[in-house]
Amino acid sequence: MESSDVVSRLQSTDPAVGLRAVGALRRLAEQVEAEQVRAARDQGWSWEQIGDALGVSRQSIHAKYRK
């Protein structure tokens, strides 16, 4: 689903359409976050720096991506 598609679906008055768009956005956000965390770690960022950038604790981001 393209971003313009998602935006138009979020504006829908049909909750089924809007909720599917919300799910698509969540999946996309998770993918982007994982890619950026991987890039930050590859560049030597600490878990604390990554957590700060995301507005979460070092412990929570480490637990999520330590693999």
Secondary structure by P-SEA (a helix, b strand, c coil): ccaaaaaaaaacccaaaaaaaaaaaaaaaaaaaaaaaaaaaaacccaaaaaaaacccaaaaaaaccc
